[in-house]
Amino acid sequence: KMVHSPTYHRLRGILQLSTLLSLLPISITFICAQLWHNFRNGEAAKKNLSDNRSVEEKDDLLNSTISTRQYTVVLTGGKMSKTLHLVRSLRCFGDSNPDVSMRIVVLEQDKFRHSATRFSSCVDSFELITSPRISPDAYMNDIYDACKKHQATHFLPVAAPVEAVYDSKLKGRLETDLAMKVLHMDPALCDILDDKHKFGTFLREELKIRSPRTAIVTCNDEARAHNKTLQEEKANGNLKCTMILKNLSYDPIHRLDLFQLPTSDSNLEKYLQKIEIDGNPITNKEPWQLQDFLANGQEYSAMIIVRDNKLVTLTCCPSSASQLNYVHLEIPSIRAWINDFMSSLQQTEHTLTGQLCFDFMVLKEGGKDVAYPIECNPRVHSQCTIYNTVDVRCTLGALLLESTPEAEEKMKVLLRRDYTDKNGKPMKNVFWFYNELFKIVPNSWLFSYNDANDEKIRAKQLMSDIVISKRTFYTFLVYLPAIVVSLVLLLPVIIILYFTRSINGNDMRQAKIMLLRLLAFLENLSHPDECIEGDFWCQDPLPFIAKNHIQVSSRLLASIKSGVEWKKIDFAIGKVVEVGGD
């Protein structure tokens, strides 16, 4: 591994920051284009809604001024897009029901004090709390104090990986002392679901439902012993499948490695040395896991909302190692496994309430699709951003606070109606603007937003013809002034990339691929009803600017100051992915 000095990482941070600030004209153009589209469509929709209301309905709306249901919801995770989306869903639910009074409080740690959610018109109060990495007790006490101060009725944790367990430990205290409803699971169940090995063991031994084999690895010698055993199975022809070695803790650096056993002793030693240098060695305190590597299947992520062991809503999406594009799909094999999971859970002493997500691998077995759970994360998933049409957003807000069979069925109907066509293909795609824009540029020392197999994808794209639709051309004209201004501001960055050979002006193949990707990006922008930006909402546009040009910029400035090694920007979380970071 090449080790770079802090000066190198500071330079990368400065150039990335300069890039984002130079692209501000494009962000403003995007907002204006979205608002104009919404104005044209929204005014017609409002007129139709008004015309279709009966006199009695209009009288009811005028007379329904007394709020009989009062909610004060405290959420954590203010830096993340999923928190912003849940806040908007709750606000939409409150605003669409005259008898509901909604107050929303968002909490976040100090280093994310400039979070986009803070700038949302849907938030009544934004407060800072201690990070659990600094003090778990202070973190829990700060949440408790905020709930008490605001007389909260509900606590909805939107946790980073390190926080979910502490949120569960706080559950009993909030429910007992403050008589709150905590939309999260108890500590015992959270501890099981949050640990990949315990989760797999729980499925196989207690619930007795389908899951891959799992083994815990607490030191390098155990990894070597497992490798030797698997080498022997392979030599004897008894190896059913390879096993993947992965960190039990959230690991933004090695979560994409997919390192498999058995392998040669030398390869294993190199990998063990690599993860130790990277600061994530296998130890008894920070163990790793071995799990069956299920090849030749389709990977999906699934988010569910559960209340008292009852499934409220489910959404699935094709998954990848670095997920920043979401659609909604109905996958029967996954729904069947989730139903088995809920049925089996109801036979135990555990009661599950919360928002959680699963990773699945769906394989063909005997001509049928069969779903295998890879892992579970007991926290809200960014997949929730697909609940983004007006009525779906409002229904999600309702389901979060007061789930009813009628609302659950309504959500199923809306998802079938608005999100998949008659062939079951997705009709809407959620994306993050700058993550997609930066994918146009090939991976380099400065930009690294494409998948590891990007070179193969680009090679296939070379076979495509350059085709410009009328909508794409008009969209290009709309953005042209902003593109010109941004390119002028970006000239220093472009010159540096050119002289470091990250961009080769003489390589016509690379130029063609970048043009094709730019046209595809503009084509998506020309369909705002189908391609939906993860942070943008016409009724609350400011957080889009705040996320990309304030929140992310503040974290880049912090990385520049420290000189820490970093990989890229995660626009869904709004953080700089640092080596050894959370």
MARDOTOR-341016 format. One record per residue (C-alpha): chain; x, y, z. Coordinates in steps of 0.05 Angstrom, whole numbers. Layout:
REM residues N
   pafi        u        v        w
      A        X        Y        Z
...
END
This chain:
REM residues 582
   pafi        u        v        w
      A        0        0        0
      A       27       68      -19
      A       29      115       41
      A       18      189       26
      A       35      248       70
      A      -18      292      103
      A        1      346       52
      A      -24      299       -4
      A      -91      288       31
      A      -97      363       45
      A      -86      377      -29
      A     -140      328      -48
      A     -187      361        1
      A     -172      430      -25
      A     -185      409      -97
      A     -249      372      -79
      A     -273      432      -40
      A     -256      478      -98
      A     -295      432     -145
      A     -358      433     -102
      A     -357      508      -94
      A     -345      518     -168
      A     -406      475     -183
      A     -453      520     -143
      A     -482      551     -207
      A     -503      482     -230
      A     -537      469     -163
      A     -576      534     -168
      A     -596      516     -239
      A     -620      448     -216
      A     -663      479     -162
      A     -693      530     -210
      A     -709      475     -262
      A     -741      431     -209
      A     -783      488     -181
      A     -806      509     -251
      A     -826      437     -266
      A     -863      431     -200
      A     -898      498     -211
      A     -924      476     -279
      A     -948      409     -253
      A     -966      430     -183
      A    -1013      486     -201
      A    -1054      440     -246
      A    -1056      386     -192
      A    -1080      437     -139
      A    -1134      462     -187
      A    -1159      391     -200
      A    -1159      375     -126
      A    -1199      438     -110
      A    -1249      426     -166
      A    -1261      354     -144
      A    -1276      370      -71
      A    -1348      371      -50
      A    -1378      429      -12
      A    -1381      385       51
      A    -1307      369       45
      A    -1288      442       38
      A    -1330      459       99
      A    -1295      403      138
      A    -1227      431      120
      A    -1247      500      144
      A    -1277      475      209
      A    -1221      425      226
      A    -1176      474      263
      A    -1169      439      331
      A    -1110      391      337
      A    -1133      328      374
      A    -1070      288      361
      A    -1006      321      385
      A     -937      292      368
      A     -868      316      386
      A     -818      271      351
      A     -744      271      367
      A     -698      242      314
      A     -623      232      313
      A     -575      229      254
      A     -586      300      227
      A     -528      294      178
      A     -560      239      137
      A     -608      242       78
      A     -652      189      109
      A     -665      233      170
      A     -683      291      125
      A     -731      246       87
      A     -765      219      150
      A     -772      290      176
      A     -807      311      112
      A     -852      249      115
      A     -873      266      186
      A     -885      339      168
      A     -925      318      107
      A     -968      273      151
      A     -979      329      201
      A     -995      381      149
      A    -1044      336      111
      A    -1085      322      174
      A    -1116      384      206
      A    -1127      347      272
      A    -1053      332      279
      A    -1003      378      313
      A     -932      359      294
      A     -868      385      326
      A     -801      356      301
      A     -734      360      337
      A     -670      335      304
      A     -605      319      342
      A     -534      312      315
      A     -463      313      341
      A     -422      376      341
      A     -377      361      282
      A     -440      359      238
      A     -469      423      266
      A     -477      448      194
      A     -522      390      173
      A     -570      400      117
      A     -629      379      161
      A     -615      441      203
      A     -636      484      144
      A     -701      446      131
      A     -766      484      139
      A     -796      419      166
      A     -752      421      229
      A     -775      460      290
      A     -711      452      331
      A     -640      428      316
      A     -595      412      375
      A     -525      385      385
      A     -509      324      427
      A     -446      286      447
      A     -420      232      400
      A     -422      162      430
      A     -350      154      406
      A     -332      208      457
      A     -378      186      513
      A     -435      135      506
      A     -465      158      573
      A     -464      232      552
      A     -495      213      485
      A     -553      177      519
      A     -561      232      572
      A     -563      286      518
      A     -618      250      481
      A     -657      241      546
      A     -650      314      564
      A     -673      336      495
      A     -734      291      499
      A     -751      317      568
      A     -740      390      548
      A     -786      385      488
      A     -836      339      523
      A     -828      289      467
      A     -880      236      452
      A     -837      194      405
      A     -763      179      396
      A     -744      157      326
      A     -669      141      323
      A     -636      147      254
      A     -571      117      276
      A     -502      113      249
      A     -472       43      259
      A     -440       60      326
      A     -504       90      355
      A     -558       37      346
      A     -539       -4      408
      A     -538       58      453
      A     -606       80      426
      A     -633       12      447
      A     -603       19      517
      A     -639       85      525
      A     -707       55      506
      A     -728       31      575
      A     -708       96      609
      A     -748      140      559
      A     -809       95      563
      A     -809       90      639
      A     -788      160      660
      A     -819      202      604
      A     -876      156      581
      A     -851      161      509
      A     -860      114      451
      A     -791       92      428
      A     -792       67      356
      A     -732       21      366
      A     -718      -49      393
      A     -695      -70      462
      A     -620      -79      477
      A     -621     -156      474
      A     -651     -160      405
      A     -611     -101      379
      A     -547     -135      402
      A     -566     -197      362
      A     -587     -161      299
      A     -527     -114      300
      A     -476     -170      301
      A     -470     -208      235
      A     -447     -272      269
      A     -499     -270      325
      A     -553     -255      274
      A     -534     -315      231
      A     -531     -360      292
      A     -598     -333      317
      A     -631     -349      250
      A     -602     -420      245
      A     -606     -442      318
      A     -665     -405      350
      A     -712     -385      293
      A     -690     -444      250
      A     -699     -408      184
      A     -656     -406      122
      A     -588     -370      129
      A     -515     -380      108
      A     -463     -413      152
      A     -424     -366      197
      A     -362     -369      242
      A     -329     -317      285
      A     -255     -301      278
      A     -221     -266      337
      A     -147     -268      316
      A     -102     -280      257
      A      -87     -351      280
      A     -161     -369      277
      A     -164     -341      206
      A     -104     -385      187
      A     -137     -446      220
      A     -203     -435      182
      A     -164     -426      118
      A     -127     -492      129
      A     -193     -528      142
      A     -225     -499       79
      A     -162     -516       39
      A     -169     -588       61
      A     -243     -589       43
      A     -226     -563      -26
      A     -171     -614      -36
      A     -219     -670      -16
      A     -275     -644      -61
      A     -320     -629       -1
      A     -320     -553       -6
      A     -392     -530      -16
      A     -374     -457      -25
      A     -320     -408       -7
      A     -328     -364       54
      A     -320     -288       56
      A     -278     -255      111
      A     -308     -189      134
      A     -306     -142      192
      A     -362     -148      243
      A     -358      -74      256
      A     -378      -23      203
      A     -316      -15      160
      A     -321       36      103
      A     -251       17       79
      A     -256      -60       74
      A     -330      -71       64
      A     -318      -75      -11
      A     -259     -124       -8
      A     -299     -190      -12
      A     -237     -228        9
      A     -251     -303        6
      A     -224     -367       39
      A     -194     -415       22
      A     -136     -379       -9
      A      -61     -389      -10
      A      -24     -378       55
      A       15     -321       24
      A      -49     -285        0
      A      -79     -292       69
      A      -17     -263      102
      A      -17     -204       54
      A      -89     -189       70
      A      -79     -195      145
      A      -21     -148      140
      A      -62      -99       97
      A     -120      -94      146
      A      -72      -85      203
      A      -37      -27      167
      A     -105        3      151
      A     -122        3      226
      A     -174      -53      225
      A     -137     -116      250
      A     -173     -179      273
      A     -174     -178      349
      A     -214     -208      405
      A     -243     -139      418
      A     -257     -125      344
      A     -271     -194      314
      A     -285     -210      241
      A     -333     -261      211
      A     -330     -318      161
      A     -394     -328      122
      A     -414     -371       62
      A     -400     -333       -2
      A     -463     -340      -44
      A     -442     -331     -116
      A     -482     -327     -180
      A     -542     -294     -147
      A     -574     -226     -147
      A     -560     -183      -86
      A     -616     -140      -57
      A     -624      -93        2
      A     -691      -90       38
      A     -717      -42       90
      A     -775      -58      135
      A     -814      -21      188
      A     -840      -66      244
      A     -887      -51      302
      A     -894     -104      357
      A     -871     -162      313
      A     -917     -140      257
      A     -891     -121      188
      A     -916      -51      170
      A     -882      -39      103
      A     -826      -69       60
      A     -785      -42        2
      A     -731      -78      -37
      A     -677      -54      -84
      A     -620      -85     -124
      A     -558      -76      -81
      A     -485      -62      -91
      A     -425      -53      -45
      A     -431       23      -48
      A     -505       37      -54
      A     -527      107      -76
      A     -583       91     -126
      A     -651       65     -103
      A     -713       38     -135
      A     -772       -1     -107
      A     -783      -73     -126
      A     -829     -127     -101
      A     -787     -190      -93
      A     -832     -249      -73
      A     -776     -293      -46
      A     -753     -237        0
      A     -823     -222       24
      A     -832     -297       38
      A     -768     -298       79
      A     -789     -235      117
      A     -856     -267      132
      A     -821     -330      158
      A     -775     -286      200
      A     -834     -248      231
      A     -874     -312      244
      A     -814     -346      277
      A     -799     -284      318
      A     -870     -284      345
      A     -856     -352      375
      A     -799     -325      417
      A     -795     -279      478
      A     -770     -222      434
      A     -814     -163      412
      A     -788     -125      352
      A     -806      -53      340
      A     -764       -9      295
      A     -736        6      227
      A     -684      -43      201
      A     -652      -67      137
      A     -627     -132      109
      A     -579     -152       54
      A     -603     -213       14
      A     -574     -257      -39
      A     -628     -289      -83
      A     -607     -354     -116
      A     -640     -402     -165
      A     -652     -469     -131
      A     -694     -522     -165
      A     -720     -470     -214
      A     -745     -425     -158
      A     -718     -360     -129
      A     -693     -370      -58
      A     -672     -312      -13
      A     -613     -318       36
      A     -601     -263       87
      A     -529     -238       88
      A     -535     -190      146
      A     -582     -145      184
      A     -572      -73      207
      A     -620      -51      262
      A     -628       20      237
      A     -662       62      183
      A     -635       50      113
      A     -627      103       59
      A     -674       59       18
      A     -730       97       55
      A     -719      155        7
      A     -759      118      -46
      A     -822      136       -7
      A     -823      203      -42
      A     -888      217      -79
      A     -935      263      -41
      A     -986      211      -18
      A     -932      158       -6
      A     -891      206       36
      A     -953      224       78
      A     -971      151       86
      A     -900      135      110
      A     -906      190      162
      A     -971      160      186
      A     -942       89      189
      A     -883      112      230
      A     -928      140      285
      A     -995      105      282
      A     -994       43      240
      A    -1063       16      220
      A    -1083      -41      173
      A    -1116       11      128
      A    -1053       52      122
      A    -1010      -10      111
      A    -1055      -33       54
      A    -1057       37       25
      A     -981       37       22
      A     -980      -29      -16
      A    -1030       -2      -66
      A     -991       63      -76
      A     -925       26      -86
      A     -957      -19     -138
      A     -990       40     -173
      A     -932       90     -174
      A     -867       51     -170
      A     -870       -9     -215
      A     -900      -20     -284
      A     -943      -79     -305
      A     -880     -120     -317
      A     -854     -107     -248
      A     -799      -60     -271
      A     -783        2     -229
      A     -812       68     -252
      A     -775      114     -204
      A     -702      121     -186
      A     -672      159     -127
      A     -602      186     -138
      A     -554      237     -108
      A     -537      293     -156
      A     -462      300     -145
      A     -449      226     -136
      A     -477      215     -206
      A     -443      277     -235
      A     -375      254     -209
      A     -385      185     -240
      A     -376      218     -307
      A     -302      227     -291
      A     -260      163     -290
      A     -231      140     -223
      A     -167      176     -206
      A     -126      200     -147
      A     -177      256     -137
      A     -244      227     -158
      A     -265      156     -140
      A     -340      150     -147
      A     -345       92     -196
      A     -348       17     -180
      A     -284      -25     -181
      A     -305      -55     -248
      A     -314       14     -280
      A     -262        1     -334
      A     -301      -58     -360
      A     -365      -17     -360
      A     -331       39     -398
      A     -304      -10     -449
      A     -375      -34     -463
      A     -400       38     -468
      A     -350       50     -524
      A     -395        7     -568
      A     -454       54     -559
      A     -473      108     -608
      A     -480      180     -586
      A     -554      196     -588
      A     -584      261     -563
      A     -659      262     -550
      A     -699      326     -555
      A     -710      328     -480
      A     -635      318     -467
      A     -618      374     -515
      A     -667      423     -482
      A     -640      403     -413
      A     -569      417     -438
      A     -590      486     -461
      A     -620      500     -392
      A     -556      481     -357
      A     -508      510     -409
      A     -496      578     -376
      A     -482      545     -309
      A     -437      493     -342
      A     -396      549     -375
      A     -388      588     -310
      A     -370      525     -271
      A     -319      503     -323
      A     -285      571     -319
      A     -282      566     -243
      A     -257      494     -249
      A     -199      510     -296
      A     -145      503     -241
      A     -172      434     -222
      A     -178      412     -295
      A     -106      434     -309
      A      -80      395     -249
      A     -119      333     -271
      A      -92      340     -342
      A      -19      346     -321
      A      -26      287     -272
      A      -56      247     -331
      A     -121      236     -294
      A     -155      266     -355
      A     -123      253     -422
      A     -145      305     -472
      A     -116      264     -530
      A     -155      201     -512
      A     -217      204     -556
      A     -244      140     -526
      A     -244      170     -456
      A     -275      234     -483
      A     -331      194     -517
      A     -347      156     -454
      A     -350      220     -413
      A     -396      251     -464
      A     -441      189     -463
      A     -445      192     -388
      A     -459      267     -389
      A     -516      256     -438
      A     -544      199     -394
      A     -540      245     -334
      A     -576      301     -371
      A     -629      251     -396
      A     -643      232     -323
      A     -649      305     -304
      A     -699      315     -360
      A     -747      266     -325
      A     -754      295     -255
      A     -817      255     -239
      A     -780      189     -250
      A     -708      207     -230
      A     -712      238     -161
      A     -655      271     -124
      A     -645      243      -54
      A     -641      309      -17
      A     -686      354      -59
      A     -759      369      -47
      A     -793      427      -81
      A     -829      447      -16
      A     -762      447       22
      A     -706      463      -28
      A     -653      495       17
      A     -625      429       46
      A     -601      409      -24
      A     -555      470      -26
      A     -536      461       47
      A     -517      387       40
      A     -473      395      -21
      A     -442      463       -8
      A     -444      475       67
      A     -446      408      104
      A     -398      371       59
      A     -353      432       52
      A     -348      439      128
      A     -326      366      133
      A     -275      375       77
      A     -246      435      115
      A     -240      391      176
      A     -203      338      136
      A     -158      391      105
      A     -141      417      175
      A     -125      348      203
      A      -90      320      141
      A     -125      252      153
      A     -127      202       96
      A     -195      201       62
      A     -226      164        3
      A     -287      202      -23
      A     -350      239       -3
      A     -412      200       16
      A     -467      247       -7
      A     -523      206       25
      A     -492      212       93
      A     -459      279       80
      A     -391      259      105
      A     -320      251       81
      A     -303      177       83
      A     -239      176      125
      A     -193      118      138
      A     -211       94      208
      A     -273      138      210
      A     -344      117      229
END
